[in-house]
Amino acid sequence: MIGTIIGWIVFGLIAGFIARAIVPGKDDIGILRTIGLGMIGSVVGGLLFGLITGGLRGFEPSGWIGSVIGAIIVLVIYNRVTGRKARR
């Protein structure tokens, strides 16, 4: 149980940092939001992969690539909603 939680935190942290590195501009969201970004991105990536392949099985994590793609989508939406990185 504890190992699973720690695994999700580490997985979310890595996926979130990769997404932050790919999306242009500076992100001042902190480490906890980065972890949340990666974890939510993993679920979003899993849902998108399930929709594309027709194998939708509910909320489940996707692989690394799907997690990073999901985290990028979540980060872009977060930036739009909060008004961060507005083009000048």
N, C-alpha and C positions, 0 to 999 in steps of 0.2 A: 504494500500500500504506500508506504513512505517512498520507496524506490520509484514507484510510478509517478508520484507527485513531483519528486525531484527531477525525474526524466522529462516530464512535461515542461517544467520550469526551464531546464537547460535547453530543451528543444525550442521552446518559445523565444528564449533569449537569443539563440543563434539565428533563427529564422527572422526575428525582428531586426537584429543588427544587419543582416544581409539586405533586408528590404529597405532599411534606412540608408544603406550605402548605395543602393541602386536608384532610389528616388532622389532627383536632384534637389539641392538646397539644404539648409541646415534645419535639423529637427531638435527642438529643445523639449523632448517629452519625458526624459528620465528613464531609468532602468526598469522601474515597475511597469510603466506604460509600454516600454519596448517588449517586455516579457508578455504582457497581455496582448499586444499587437501580434506577436508571433504565434501565440496560442490560438487566438481568434482566427488569424490567417490560416492556420493549419486546418481548422474546422471548415472555413470558407473554401479552401482549396480542395478538401475532401468532398464537400457538397458539389462543387463545380465539376470535379472529376467524375463523381457519380452521375451527374446530369448528362455529361458528355458521353459517358460509356453506357448509360442505361442501367448502371448497377447501384442506384441510390439505396443506401442502407442506413440512412439516418446520420447522426452526428458521429463522425469518426475521423481520426487524423489521416491526412494524406502523406505521401512521401515528402522528401526534402524539397523537390522542385515545386510540387503543388502547394506546400506550406509557404514557400517564399512568394510564389505568385499570389496566393491568397493574402499574405501579409502586405504585399505591395498594393493590392486592391483596397484593403482595409486602411492602410496609411494614406492613400490618395483621398479616399472618402473622408477620413478623419481631418485631413488638411482642408478639404473643401467646407466641411461642416463648421469647423472652428475658425475658418478664415485665415489659417496659417499659410505662409508662402504665397500670399496673394501677389499676382503679377502687377508690377507698377508701370 
